[in-house]
Amino acid sequence: MNQSAKSDTAVRRLAGASVTAIVLGAIVTLCGLVMDWGGFVGGMALGAGIGLVVVGAYLWGYANGIRRGGSRATWLPSRDAE
């Protein structure tokens, strides 16, 4: 297995883990809201669910950035001063 195939597999795993975290976080958050868990347990469920969604979204963006390949210059300074 060459280096490109290894990195592609790693990016796919990272993207899969991010989707799993988002779905699991949404399920935990919805369970906390629908089942009307109160007190410490309800707050912990909501916090953990929202935290998983945020971490999953970050990992998804990170995986998409890696998948994109080499960075392109998106901003260049003005050439008027030459």
C-alpha positions in Angstrom: 0.0 0.0 0.0 1.5 3.3 -1.0 1.5 6.6 0.9 -1.4 8.1 -1.1 -3.6 5.1 -0.4 -2.8 5.2 3.3 -3.6 8.9 3.6 -6.8 8.5 1.6 -7.9 5.7 4.0 -7.0 7.9 7.0 -9.1 10.8 5.6 -12.0 8.5 5.0 -11.8 7.2 8.5 -11.7 10.7 9.9 -14.7 11.7 7.8 -16.6 8.6 9.0 -15.7 9.4 12.6 -16.9 12.9 12.2 -20.3 11.9 10.7 -20.6 9.3 13.5 -19.9 12.0 16.2 -22.5 14.3 14.6 -25.2 11.7 14.4 -24.5 10.4 17.9 -24.5 13.9 19.3 -27.8 14.7 17.6 -29.3 11.5 19.1 -28.1 12.3 22.6 -29.3 15.8 22.4 -32.7 14.8 21.0 -33.1 12.1 23.7 -32.3 14.7 26.4 -35.0 17.0 25.0 -37.7 14.5 24.1 -37.4 12.4 27.2 -37.4 15.6 29.3 -34.4 14.6 31.4 -34.0 17.1 34.2 -31.3 18.2 36.6 -27.7 17.2 36.3 -28.3 14.2 34.0 -30.3 16.3 31.5 -27.8 19.0 31.4 -25.0 16.5 31.0 -26.8 14.9 28.1 -27.4 18.2 26.4 -23.8 19.3 26.9 -22.4 16.1 25.7 -24.7 16.0 22.7 -23.9 19.5 21.6 -20.2 18.9 22.3 -20.2 15.8 20.0 -21.9 17.8 17.2 -19.3 20.6 17.5 -16.4 18.2 17.5 -17.8 16.2 14.6 -18.3 19.4 12.6 -14.7 20.5 13.3 -13.4 17.1 12.3 -15.5 17.1 9.1 -14.1 20.4 8.1 -10.6 19.3 8.9 -11.0 16.1 6.8 -12.3 18.2 3.9 -9.3 20.5 4.2 -6.9 17.6 4.1 -8.8 16.0 1.1 -8.6 19.2 -0.9 -4.8 18.7 -1.3 -2.4 21.5 -1.8 -3.4 24.9 -0.6 -4.1 27.5 -3.2 -3.3 31.2 -2.8 -6.7 32.8 -2.3 -5.4 36.3 -1.4 -2.6 38.3 -2.9 -1.4 41.7 -1.9 -2.2 44.6 -4.2 0.2 45.2 -7.0 -0.5 48.9 -7.2 2.5 49.8 -5.0 5.0 48.6 -7.6 
